[in-house]
Amino acid sequence: MSNRYDINDDNALVIDINHLTKNYVTAAGQITVLKDVNLHVRRGEMVAVMGPSGSGKSTLLFVLGLFQPPSTGEYQVAGVDVLSLSRDQQAIFRREMLGFVFQTCDLLENSTVYENLELPLIYAGVPRRERPDRIREALSMVNLDHRVHQPSNRLSGGERQRVSIARALVNEPEFILADEPTGQLDRENSLRVLEYFTKITEEARTAMVVVTHDAMTAEHCTRKCVLTDGYLNG
């Protein structure tokens, strides 16, 4: 993926979605889950996507992550028409330009923090000699570089979520998708995670889309959008 933005362009448009729809065909007929969705996210923005259950938030997340194709519409990332890419090229896109933070951390239980962060670097073909610096830099963003050799099953819930954030950062993605990232955390750890999100977007100028039901999470974002009956407002 050679079409990445110049890092000096702090206002570059990372996510550019226009007139996107998503239909499903069921036994009862066609269901339109996303309706004429437009979403534009620039570097350094953290955008919250809110809405009631069944409004299409998960579907939008799957489309953004290229796990499901839209039915119609345009989707560009860093100027690249990602819908025109082959499956193999889309897999490279996810690996090189996209980071994921999930509600459940899904860390490798019998591995260290280092090994959890090393795995995406191995898949990305990063040389072994470059991995330690990349891993420590990502962990330092979430103040966990002192835990680099700690077994993941000995971390607290808040620390596990912070490791998952560092894992999303280690490949230096253009943008991050976060799915209910504070859903299983208490208020103190939720606030800590949100502070790190703010730090990441402000300092690394990473774009972020956060799908959430939580009003406190949305308040920490630079902008809030609401999905209602498939329509995105905001």
TAWOLIN-V852702 format. One record per pair of residues at least 12 apart in sequence whose ideal C-beta (glycine too) atoms are under 10 Angstrom apart, sorted by the first residue. I is the first residue (numbers start at 0). J is the second residue. Records with the same first field share a line. If there is no record, write none. Layout:
I = J / J
//
This chain:
0 = 76 / 77 / 79 / 81 / 84 / 88 / 91 / 92 / 94 / 95 / 96 / 173
1 = 79
2 = 75 / 76 / 77 / 78 / 79 / 80 / 96
3 = 76 / 77 / 78 / 79 / 95 / 96 / 171 / 172 / 173
4 = 42 / 76 / 77 / 78 / 173 / 204 / 206
6 = 42 / 171 / 203 / 204
7 = 204
8 = 41 / 42 / 204
9 = 41 / 42 / 43 / 204
10 = 41 / 42 / 43 / 44 / 204
11 = 41 / 42 / 43 / 77 / 78 / 173 / 204 / 206
12 = 39 / 40 / 41 / 42 / 44 / 75 / 76 / 77 / 78 / 206
13 = 39 / 40 / 41 / 42 / 43 / 44 / 75 / 76 / 77 / 78 / 96 / 172 / 173 / 174 / 204 / 205 / 206 / 207 / 208
14 = 38 / 39 / 40 / 41 / 44 / 46 / 63 / 74 / 75 / 76 / 77 / 81 / 173 / 174 / 176 / 206 / 207 / 208
15 = 37 / 38 / 39 / 40 / 41 / 73 / 74 / 75 / 76 / 77 / 78 / 79 / 80
16 = 33 / 36 / 37 / 38 / 39 / 40 / 59 / 62 / 63 / 69 / 72 / 73 / 74 / 75 / 76 / 231
17 = 35 / 36 / 37 / 38 / 39 / 72 / 73 / 74 / 75
18 = 34 / 35 / 36 / 37 / 69 / 71 / 72 / 73
19 = 33 / 34 / 35 / 36 / 37 / 38 / 59 / 62 / 63 / 69 / 70 / 71 / 72 / 73 / 74 / 82 / 231
20 = 32 / 33 / 34 / 35 / 36 / 62 / 69 / 70 / 71 / 72 / 229
21 = 33 / 34 / 36 / 55 / 58 / 59 / 61 / 62 / 67 / 68 / 69 / 70 / 71 / 72 / 229
22 = 34 / 69 / 70 / 71
23 = 58 / 67 / 70
29 = 70
30 = 229
31 = 55 / 70 / 228 / 229
32 = 53 / 54 / 55 / 56 / 57 / 58 / 59 / 62 / 67 / 70 / 226 / 228 / 229
33 = 54 / 55 / 56 / 58 / 59 / 62 / 69 / 70 / 71 / 72 / 226 / 229 / 230 / 231
34 = 55 / 226 / 227 / 228 / 229 / 230 / 231
35 = 71 / 72 / 229 / 230 / 231
36 = 55 / 58 / 59 / 62 / 69 / 72 / 74 / 224 / 226 / 229 / 230 / 231
37 = 72 / 73 / 224 / 230 / 231
38 = 59 / 62 / 63 / 74 / 208 / 224 / 231 / 233
40 = 63 / 76 / 174 / 206 / 207 / 208 / 221 / 222 / 224
41 = 204 / 206 / 221 / 222
42 = 77 / 173 / 174 / 200 / 203 / 204 / 205 / 206
43 = 199 / 200 / 201 / 202 / 203 / 204 / 205 / 206 / 207 / 221
44 = 174 / 200 / 204 / 205 / 206 / 207 / 208 / 220 / 221 / 222
45 = 175 / 177 / 193 / 196 / 197 / 199 / 200 / 201 / 205 / 206 / 207 / 208 / 209 / 216 / 217 / 219 / 220 / 221 / 222
46 = 174 / 200 / 206 / 207 / 208 / 209 / 210 / 217 / 220 / 221 / 222 / 223 / 224 / 233
47 = 177 / 207 / 208 / 209 / 210 / 211 / 213 / 214 / 216 / 217 / 218 / 219 / 220 / 221 / 222 / 223 / 224 / 225 / 233
48 = 60 / 63 / 176 / 177 / 178 / 208 / 209 / 210 / 211 / 217 / 220 / 222 / 223 / 224 / 225 / 226 / 231 / 233
49 = 209 / 210 / 211 / 212 / 213 / 214 / 216 / 217 / 220 / 223 / 224 / 225 / 226 / 227 / 233
50 = 210 / 211 / 212 / 224 / 225 / 226 / 227 / 228 / 229 / 230 / 231 / 232
51 = 212 / 225 / 226 / 227 / 228
52 = 212
53 = 226 / 228 / 229
54 = 225 / 226 / 227 / 228 / 229 / 230 / 231
55 = 226 / 227 / 228 / 229 / 230 / 231
56 = 178 / 179 / 210 / 211 / 212 / 225 / 226 / 231
57 = 178 / 179 / 210
58 = 226 / 229
59 = 176 / 208 / 210 / 224 / 226 / 229 / 231
60 = 99 / 176 / 177 / 178 / 179 / 208 / 210
61 = 176 / 178
62 = 74 / 82
63 = 76 / 81 / 97 / 174 / 176 / 208 / 210
64 = 89 / 92 / 93 / 97 / 99 / 176 / 178 / 208
65 = 81 / 82 / 84 / 86 / 88 / 89 / 90 / 92 / 93 / 97
66 = 89 / 93
68 = 81 / 82 / 89
69 = 82
76 = 92 / 96 / 97 / 173 / 174 / 206
77 = 92 / 96 / 173 / 174 / 206
79 = 92 / 96 / 173
81 = 93 / 96 / 97
90 = 122
91 = 123
92 = 173
93 = 170 / 172 / 176
94 = 119 / 122 / 123 / 124 / 170 / 172
95 = 122 / 123 / 124 / 170 / 171 / 172 / 173
96 = 170 / 171 / 172 / 173 / 174
97 = 167 / 170 / 172 / 173 / 174 / 175 / 176
98 = 119 / 137 / 163 / 164 / 165 / 166 / 167 / 168 / 169 / 170 / 171 / 172 / 173 / 174 / 175 / 176 / 177 / 199 / 205 / 207
99 = 119 / 163 / 166 / 167 / 172 / 175 / 176 / 177 / 178 / 180
100 = 160 / 161 / 163 / 164 / 165 / 166 / 167 / 168 / 175 / 176 / 177 / 178 / 179 / 180 / 181 / 192 / 196 / 207 / 209
101 = 160 / 163 / 167 / 176 / 177 / 178 / 179 / 180 / 182
102 = 160 / 163 / 177 / 178 / 179 / 180 / 181 / 182 / 183 / 184 / 210 / 211
103 = 159 / 160 / 163 / 178 / 179 / 182 / 183
104 = 151 / 154 / 156 / 158 / 159 / 160 / 161 / 162 / 163 / 164 / 166 / 180 / 183
105 = 159 / 163 / 166
106 = 150 / 151 / 152 / 154 / 159 / 160 / 162 / 163 / 166
107 = 150 / 151 / 152
108 = 150 / 151 / 152
109 = 150 / 151 / 152
110 = 150 / 151 / 152
111 = 146 / 147 / 148 / 149 / 150 / 151 / 152 / 153
112 = 134 / 138 / 143 / 144 / 145 / 146 / 147 / 148 / 149 / 150 / 151 / 153 / 154 / 158 / 159 / 161 / 162 / 165 / 166
113 = 130 / 131 / 134 / 135 / 138 / 146 / 147 / 148 / 149 / 151
114 = 134 / 147 / 148 / 150 / 151
115 = 134 / 151 / 159 / 162 / 163 / 165 / 166 / 169
116 = 130 / 133 / 134 / 135 / 137 / 138 / 147 / 162 / 163 / 165 / 166 / 167 / 168 / 169 / 170
117 = 130 / 131 / 133 / 134 / 166 / 169
118 = 166 / 169
119 = 133 / 137 / 166 / 167 / 168 / 169 / 170 / 172
120 = 133 / 134 / 137 / 166 / 169 / 170
122 = 170
123 = 169 / 170 / 171
125 = 169 / 170
130 = 169
131 = 147
133 = 168 / 169 / 170 / 171
134 = 147 / 165 / 166 / 169
135 = 147 / 165 / 169
136 = 165 / 168 / 169 / 171 / 203
137 = 162 / 164 / 165 / 166 / 167 / 168 / 169 / 170 / 171 / 199 / 203
138 = 161 / 162 / 164 / 165 / 166 / 168 / 169
139 = 165
140 = 161 / 164 / 165 / 168 / 169 / 195 / 198 / 199 / 202 / 203 / 205
141 = 158 / 160 / 161 / 162 / 163 / 164 / 165 / 166 / 168 / 191 / 192 / 194 / 195 / 196 / 198 / 199
142 = 158 / 161 / 165 / 191 / 194 / 195 / 198
143 = 158 / 161 / 162 / 164 / 165 / 195
144 = 165
146 = 158 / 161 / 162 / 165
147 = 162 / 165
149 = 162
151 = 163
155 = 184 / 188
156 = 183 / 184 / 185 / 188
157 = 181 / 183 / 184 / 185 / 187 / 188 / 189 / 190 / 191 / 192
158 = 188 / 191
159 = 183 / 184 / 188
160 = 180 / 181 / 182 / 183 / 184 / 188 / 189 / 191 / 192 / 195
161 = 188 / 191 / 192 / 195
163 = 177 / 180 / 192
164 = 177 / 180 / 192 / 195 / 196 / 199
165 = 195 / 199
167 = 180 / 199 / 205 / 207
168 = 195 / 199 / 203 / 205
171 = 203 / 205
172 = 203 / 205 / 206 / 207
173 = 204 / 205 / 206
174 = 200 / 205 / 206 / 207 / 208
175 = 196 / 199 / 200 / 203 / 205 / 206 / 207 / 208 / 209
176 = 206 / 207 / 208 / 209 / 210
177 = 192 / 196 / 207 / 208 / 209 / 210 / 211 / 216
178 = 208 / 209 / 210 / 211
179 = 209 / 210 / 211 / 212 / 213 / 216
180 = 192 / 193 / 195 / 196 / 207 / 209 / 210 / 211 / 213 / 216
181 = 193 / 196 / 209 / 211 / 212 / 213 / 215 / 216 / 219
182 = 211 / 212 / 213 / 216
184 = 213
186 = 215
189 = 213 / 215 / 216 / 219
190 = 215 / 216 / 219
192 = 216 / 219
193 = 209 / 213 / 215 / 216 / 218 / 219 / 220
194 = 219
196 = 209 / 216 / 219 / 220
197 = 219 / 220 / 221
200 = 220 / 221
201 = 221
207 = 220 / 221
208 = 220 / 224
209 = 223
210 = 226
211 = 223
//
